[in-house]
Amino acid sequence: MELVKAGRNARYNDNNNNHFFGSIFDNVDEYEWDFGVVHAPNLVNAFALPGGIIRVTDSLLQHLYLSNGEIAALLGHEMGHVLHRHSQRR
């Protein structure tokens, strides 16, 4: 996989949404979120890594035609894995 585009500290600057996430996860601000797209022609997936790294494959974006709300839900799902430290439970 090749990293196509990534950015740190991506945040939706709507006070209502920040309040919403803060009310669900008390540790959301512990991370410098790093969202990115990776080139993976044969993999339709998204994944989270420890430390707030979230990646989506370009194949997922090309094949599913997600709305902004669906992308937000996908990223929120992956953020949940980081916030609940799922990768550290094994």
PECORBEL-V243626 format. One record per residue. D_CENTER is the distance of its C-alpha to the mean C-alpha in Angstrom with 2 decimals. Layout:
<<D_CENTER> <D_CENTER>>
//
This chain:
<<17.03> <17.11> <14.50> <15.02> <13.17> <10.95> <11.17> <11.24> <11.41> <9.72> <10.79> <12.31> <15.89> <17.39> <19.16> <19.05> <15.28> <15.15> <17.98> <16.37> <13.33> <15.97> <18.21> <15.94> <14.56> <17.17> <15.23> <12.18> <14.14> <14.82> <11.90> <11.63> <7.94> <7.82> <5.73> <8.04> <9.99> <12.44> <15.83> <16.67> <19.46> <19.97> <16.60> <14.64> <11.49> <7.80> <7.44> <6.65> <9.52> <11.57> <11.55> <7.98> <7.18> <4.11> <6.28> <7.53> <11.31> <13.64> <15.64> <13.20> <13.19> <16.94> <18.01> <16.40> <16.89> <14.22> <15.06> <13.07> <13.04> <11.87> <8.86> <8.20> <8.99> <6.85> <3.49> <6.04> <7.19> <4.85> <5.24> <8.70> <9.28> <9.07> <11.07> <13.51> <13.83> <14.04> <14.33> <17.24> <19.22> <20.78>>
//
